[in-house]
Amino acid sequence: MSTTKLSSKGQVVLPKAVREACGWQAGLELIVEVTADGVTLRPRKPFALSSHDQVFGRLRHAGPPVSLEEMDAAVARRFAARRGER
């Protein structure tokens, strides 16, 4: 069993043996959960990698195709509306 201290900034250094046993490297994001027994740390799992073919066409457009110019104009109108412009 290893021990560590809580710093004045609320930081905890995980002992090297624990990091090695878990395979954790610097920069790993951890999820911190409060449990009845204390605190549980577990690595945050990133989204699975996907290919263009897996995600292309997921958002359907109902209606006739629109040009890039029409899309740009719609985005510009939306931003203007958010700023209170016409």
C-alpha positions as CSV (number, residue, x, y, z in Angstrom):
1,M,0.0,0.0,0.0
2,S,1.2,3.5,-0.9
3,T,0.5,6.8,0.7
4,T,0.5,10.4,-0.6
5,K,-0.4,13.8,0.7
6,L,-3.0,16.4,-0.4
7,S,-1.3,19.7,-1.2
8,S,-2.6,23.1,-0.2
9,K,-3.8,23.4,-3.8
10,G,-5.9,20.2,-3.6
11,Q,-3.4,18.2,-5.7
12,V,-2.5,14.6,-5.1
13,V,0.6,12.9,-6.5
14,L,-0.1,9.3,-7.4
15,P,2.9,7.1,-6.5
16,K,4.9,5.8,-9.4
17,A,4.1,2.2,-8.6
18,V,0.3,3.0,-8.9
19,R,0.8,4.9,-12.2
20,E,2.8,2.0,-13.6
21,A,0.4,-0.6,-12.4
22,C,-2.5,1.2,-14.1
23,G,-0.5,2.1,-17.2
24,W,-1.3,5.8,-16.6
25,Q,0.9,8.4,-18.3
26,A,1.2,12.2,-17.8
27,G,-1.7,14.1,-19.3
28,L,-4.2,11.4,-18.8
29,E,-7.7,12.7,-17.9
30,L,-9.2,11.1,-14.9
31,I,-12.8,10.9,-13.8
32,V,-13.1,11.6,-10.1
33,E,-16.1,10.0,-8.3
34,V,-17.1,10.3,-4.7
35,T,-18.1,6.9,-3.2
36,A,-19.2,5.7,0.2
37,D,-15.6,4.5,0.8
38,G,-13.9,7.7,-0.4
39,V,-12.9,8.6,-4.0
40,T,-12.5,6.5,-7.1
41,L,-10.3,7.6,-10.0
42,R,-10.7,6.1,-13.5
43,P,-9.4,7.1,-16.9
44,R,-11.7,9.1,-19.1
45,K,-12.3,7.1,-22.2
46,P,-12.1,9.2,-25.4
47,F,-14.6,8.8,-28.1
48,A,-13.9,5.9,-30.4
49,L,-12.3,6.8,-33.6
50,S,-14.6,6.9,-36.6
51,S,-14.2,7.1,-40.3
52,H,-15.7,9.7,-42.6
53,D,-18.0,6.9,-44.0
54,Q,-19.3,6.2,-40.6
55,V,-20.5,9.7,-39.9
56,F,-21.2,11.2,-43.3
57,G,-24.9,11.8,-43.9
58,R,-25.9,11.3,-40.3
59,L,-27.6,14.7,-40.2
60,R,-30.3,14.7,-42.9
61,H,-31.5,17.8,-44.7
62,A,-35.2,17.8,-45.7
63,G,-35.8,19.7,-48.8
64,P,-33.9,20.6,-52.0
65,P,-30.1,20.9,-51.9
66,V,-28.6,24.3,-51.0
67,S,-25.5,25.9,-52.4
68,L,-22.4,26.9,-50.3
69,E,-23.4,30.5,-50.8
70,E,-26.9,29.8,-49.4
71,M,-25.4,28.0,-46.4
72,D,-23.0,30.9,-45.7
73,A,-25.9,33.4,-46.0
74,A,-27.9,31.3,-43.5
75,V,-25.0,31.2,-41.0
76,A,-24.5,35.0,-41.4
77,R,-28.2,35.6,-40.7
78,R,-28.1,33.4,-37.6
79,F,-25.1,35.3,-36.2
80,A,-26.6,38.6,-37.0
81,A,-29.9,37.6,-35.2
82,R,-27.8,36.5,-32.1
83,R,-26.3,40.0,-32.0
84,G,-29.7,41.7,-32.4
85,E,-29.0,42.9,-36.0
86,R,-31.2,42.5,-39.0
